[in-house]
Amino acid sequence: DGGITQSPKYLFRKEGQNVTLSCEQNLNHDAMYWYRQDPGQGLRLIYYSQIVNDFQKGDIAEGYSVSREKKESFPLTVTSAQKNPTAFYLCASSTSPGQGAGTEAFFGQGTRLTVV
Amino acid sequence: GNSVTQMEGPVTLSEEAFLTINCTYTATGYPSLFWYVQYPGEGLQLLLKATKADDKGSNKGFEATYRKETTSFHLEKGSVQVSDSAVYFCALSGGTSYGKLTFGQGTILTVHP
């Protein structure tokens, strides 16, 4: 089945440590996104990538880093510089905007990160 | 820039009641509009979408009409069920940020038997 896989589902990190969240898609989508979800605040865009080897900062990129070495993969690293990393992280993918209007995003099941 | 505003929640209804969740947006150009649903502990699923003015998206008894004159995309359902309890997000793509989704803050819906 085609889809987006995020792992792990739950992740615990000690303060001062970096941690990497995995996101893999087999939908052959060009674009991939990372969102952060906090209670009552909706989703906020961290980083996005519209093509391999290229990515852009979203609205809350500070303390995060990404790479896009393969079309299928878009890992997110939460660094020790992120002041409040405890949140629910969602990865998404979509076709490129140039492929038509109504470019909908498909989401993974999310990773809940807790700093202990 | 783009923005989406949803009605403040949470919303609590009895089964078979009528549902409306208001959504208004700000965008330049001609955005596409979406409603996503999130069940507890899960990711988001696309519920419906509309890509141009006066389009009506519909799915599973839910409907929303793209109203450019009022910049709105309100979600409606005639008779809700307990299984509709979830968080609903209005979103848009295009305008000045084509390719990225801008989300509203989400509305928690609880349906009681």
Interface residues (C-beta under 8 A of the other chain):
Chain A: I4 Q6 A31 Y33 Y35 G40 Q41 G42 L43 L45 Y48 Q50 G58 L90 A92 S94 S96 P97 A101 G102 T103 E104 A105 F106 F107 G108 Q109 G110
Chain B: Y30 S32 F34 Y36 G41 E42 G43 L44 Q45 L46 K49 A50 T51 K52 F89 S93 G94 Y98 G99 K100 L101 F103 G104 Q105 G106
